[in-house]
Amino acid sequence: MTDDGLFQMDLNLHPNEASGLLVMEDTALLGAQGWDLGFWAVLDEGEIEDCVAAIGHRSGSAQDEGWEIERLHARVSGDAGKTEDAEAITRDHVSGMVYILGSHFGSKSGPLQPKRGFVARFREAEVGHVTEDPAMNLEVARRSFALHRAVNDAFEEHGIDLIPLGKQAREAFIDATIKRGKKEKKKWSGLVREDDYPINIEGAAFRQDGSLLLGLRFPTAADGNPLLVEIRGIDRLFDEDGLPEVRGFWTVDAVGKGGDIAGVRDLALHLTGNGEELHVVTGNVDSRDKGSVLIQDYPGGRETVATHFRCAMPADAHSGHLEGEFVREFPNLPRVEGLAVADNDRAYYVTDEDEGVHLRLTRFLEGSARA
């Protein structure tokens, strides 16, 4: 037990850090593993086919014992090309598919990188055992800057009031990307435009009607509040010419202590008797010690304490403002990377506390979402 009241389990994912987190729902898969509770986690260093992990709790073990982790091996289909920086994992309850999204961002000093702009998916029910090789078929769509273009067009169409884009961020992420596309005659040249914002996706959660909420670490709203994008038809990216539709944007009153602005770190959507309850961890807009141009442009987002909030999602609405209710803060853990809420109404967090480039230690924390 840690001094903040959370159970702590060390899980070795060398040489990667875990990012997004998702509860397993397939009872046959859990039974085959001998687990009473399981999670999918994505890792953000390396190709996506090697960056899905299964975390499980052995049936009959004490709550703080019996945790196991396995790295999955996938057979890839769909688009060829490098992938990197998986940041979000979520389940579409309509189709039963688990979706994984890259950050769609770039390195901390830019430019934007197409290899981070991927979406992948697999069917949980088709994973027979996590140690099989391959354990699953992973379909990958790498439509360079397609989602970037859709979101940026929607910023203008919906009249979203965004935080002004800083000079260094514009030069590093937008100008440099445009220059590279033209110089190297990339197929995607022209899809990034001078008035665009770089988008950094860190969380995702499907609503019950099939819409997908994307949590952005950047940009934020003009007042510094985190921003969510609601999208319909993310599966269209797996068609040659299909594009998703942005239904609207949500701002969330969810800025923790120590900062003026906050970005999303992960999302989870939990069903209650009153409807959909959104859980969101927010924090700094970028790592504070790695020469980030975002931190240079937005010093008010450097020290924002990682904090878990929850809020009710209005039924039949696809945009608006959400009032975040405080759940828990992590003043000594700036890198809370993943969040999931299990059926027993408890919150689970994946954190990283190794400040190196190649992260060696991932800790899996459990606490009450009702604390």
N, C-alpha and C positions, 0 to 999 in steps of 0.2 A: 504494500500500500504506500503510495507517495504522499507527500505532505499536503497535496491538494485534494486528497480523498479518493483518488483514482487508482484502480488496479493497474499494474504495469507489467506487460509481458514483452521480453526482448525476443525479436524474431530476426534471424539473420537472412538478409536478402542480398548479401555481397554479390556484386559490387554496386547494387542499385538502391535507390530510395523508392518507397511506395508513394503513390499519389492518390488517385481516387479510390473509393471503397464502395462496395455494393453487397448487400445481403444475398446469399444463395437462397433460392426458393424451391428448387427441384428436390423433392424428398427422396427419390430414387438415388440421385447422385450423393446426397448426404449419407444415406444408408450404405451405399457401396464403399464410402470412405470410413464409415464408422463414426461419423460426426453427428452431434446434435445441433450444431450451429456452424455455419460456414460463410465466408466472404470471398468475393473476387476483389483483387487489388491490381492496379496497373502500375508499372514501373516506368520511369521517364528517361532512362538511359539505354538507348539501343533500339533495334528494330522491333516493331510491335509484335511480330510473331514470337519473340523471345521475352516479351515484357508483360505477360499476364501471369499472375500468381493466384493460387488458391490458399486461403487461410482457414483452418478448421479447428474446432474444439472437440476432442475425443469424448464420446458419450460416456457418462458415468464419472468423469473426472471433476475434481473441484474446480470452482470458477476461475481460480488463478493458476490452474495447472492444465496440462493436456493439450496445449496449443501446438498445432503443426502447420507447416508451410511447404508448399510445393510450387515450383515454377513449371508452368505449362509449356508444351511445345505444340505449335499450331501448323497446320497445312494451309498455306495462303492461296487464295484465289482472288480474281479481280485485277485491279490496277497494279502494274509493276512499278518499282521505284523505291527509293529509300524513305523510311519513316522514322520519326524521332519525336520525343517529348510528349508521350501520352499523359494526359492530365485529368481526364474525366471518364467515368464509367457509369452506365445507367441501364435500366431495363424498360423496354416498351411492352407494357402489359397487354396491348392489343395483339401484337405479333408474336410475343414471347422471345424476341431477339434482345441480346445484350449488346449495347452500343458503346464504343470507345472512341473518344475524340482527342486528337492532338491539340496543342495549345493554339495553333494557327498564328503563332507569334514568331519571334526570332531570338537570337542571343541577346544578352543584356546591352550590347552596344550596337545591335542591328547587324544587317538589315533583316527584313522578314524572310523566312525560309520556307519554301514550298514543302519540304519534307516534314514540316510540323503541321501542315494543313491537311491532315487525313482524317477520315472517319472509317472505323472498322466495326464489324459485327459478327456475332456467333450465336448459335442457339444453345442455351444452357441444357436443354433436355437431351441434346445429342452428345454431351460429354459423358462418356460411360465411366471413366475413372481418370482422375487428374494426373496419374503417373504414366498413362499411355503415351506413346510417341508415334504419331501425333495424337494429342488428346482431343483435338477438335479441328473443324474447318473454320478458318477466319477469312471472311470476305473483306477486302480493303478497297476503299474508294479514295483516290488521291487526285481530286479535281482542283488543281492549283488555283487558289484565290477565289474559288466559286463562292464559298461561304463568306469570305471577306467582302466580296462585292455585294452580295445580298444584304448583309448587315449594314454596310456603309450606305447603300442606296436607301435603306429603310430609315437610317438616322435622319436623312434629309426629308423623306416622305412623311415621317411621323412628327417632324419638328422637335426632335429630342434635344434638350438643352444639356450639352455635354461640357465637361471641364475643358477650358481652352488647351489646345495641344501645344506643349512647350517647344521652343525653338530647337533644342537638342534632340528631342524625341522625333520631331518632324524630319530633321536632317538624317538621323540615323535609321529610322524605320520606313519613312515614306520616300523621301528624296533618293536615298541610297538604293532602295528596292527598284524604283522607277529607272534609275540610271543603269542598274545591273541588267534589268530586263531588256532595255534598248541596246546596250552594248553587246550583250551575248545573244541577242535576237531570240529571246525565250518565247515559247508559245503563249505564255501567260502575259507577255508584255501588253500593257494597256489596261489590264484589270486592276492595277493599283494606280490611283490618281492623286493629283496634287492636294485635293481637299479632303482626302481620306484620313481616318484614324486607324492606327494599328489596333487590332483586337487580340486580346489574350484570354483564351477560354480556360477556366480552371475547374468549373463544376458543371454538372448536367443532371437533369431529373425530368423524367417523363410524367406528364399529368395523365389522369385516368382517361381523358378523351383522345390521347395520342399526341397531343402537342408536347414539344420538347422545350424545357427551360434551360438556357445556357447562362451560366454565371460568369461574368467578366471580371477579371482582375484589373483590366484596363480596357477601355476608358471607364471613368466613373461619371456620374451625373455632375452637373455644374456645382452643386452644393457639397460634393465630396461623397455622397451616398453611393453604395454599390449599385450596379446595374445588371438586370437580367433581360435577356432577349427571349421572347416566346416564338417558336418556329413550328410550322406545320410542314410535314413532308420531308423530313431529313433523309428518308429512304430513297428519295428521288436522286440523291447524289450517286447512287449505285447504277442509275441509268445513264446512258451516254450523254443525253442533252437535258436531263431533268434538273430542276432547281427547287430548293425549298422556298417556302413563303414565310416572311416575317409577319406574324400576326400582331405583335405589339411589344412594348417594353415596360418593365417594372423597375421602379426605384425602391430601395429598401432602406428604411431608417435603421442602419446597422453599422455604425462606426464605433469601434472600441476606443478605450482610453489611449491617450498618448499621441493621437493623430488627428488631422483635420479631414483626411480622406481615407477610404478603405476600399480594398478590392476583395472579390469573392475568392475563397480558397477551396470550398467544396459545397455541394448542395445535397440534400436528401429530402424526398417527399414522403410523408407518413400519413396514412389514412387514419382518421379518428371518427368517432361517432358524429362529429360535427362537420365532416368533410376533409378536404386536403389541408394538411399542415406542413408548411415548408420549414425545413431546418437549414440554416446557412452558417458556415464559418467564414468570417471575414478577417482581414489583417492588412499588413503593409502591401503597397502596390508592387514591390519587388524586394528581393533580398537586399539587406541594408549594408552589406560589406563586400560587394562584388563589382563595384564600379558601374552600377546601372545608370544609364542616362535618364531613366524615369525618376530615380531617386534624386538625381541632380536637378531635374526640372520640378519635381514635386516633393520637396523636403518634408512637407506636412504629412506625407504618406510613408515616411521612413520608419517611424517608431510605433505605428498603430498596433495596439495589443491584439493578438489573435483572440477572437471572441465568437462564441456560439450563440446565435439568436434563433428564435422561431417566430412564425407568423401564420395566420390563417389566410389561405388563398381563396379569394372570392369566387364563388361558382359562376360559370358562364361569363367570365370576364377574362380578357387577354392582355390587359395593360392597366397601369395605375400605380398607386403608391402603397407600399406595405409598411406597417408599423412593426418593427422588430421588438420582440420581447426577450430580454436577457435570459440566457440559460447558464452559461459558464464562461469564464475567461481564462486565458493561459498566459499570464504575465511572464513566465519563464520559458515558454515554449513558442517562439515566434513562428515555427514552421509546422503548424498543424495542417497536414496535407490531405487528409481524407476523413469523411464523416459518413456514418451509416446509423440508422435507427432500426433496431431489430423488433420482432413481434412482441417481445416482452417489455417494450417501451423504454429500452435503455439505449443510450448513445454510445457509439464506439468510434474511436478516433485513431487514425494512423498519423504519427508524427515522425519527423526527422530531426536529429540533434547533432549530426556530424556536419560541421560547416565546411568540409572539404569539397573539392570539385566532384570526386567520386565518393559518394556517400556510403558508409559502411554499416550504419546501424539504423534500423527502423523499429520504433517502439509502438506497440499496440495497446491502446488505453481504453478502459471501460469506465463509464460513469453513468449516472441517471440523467435522462433527458428531462426529468421532472424535478431535478435538484433545485 
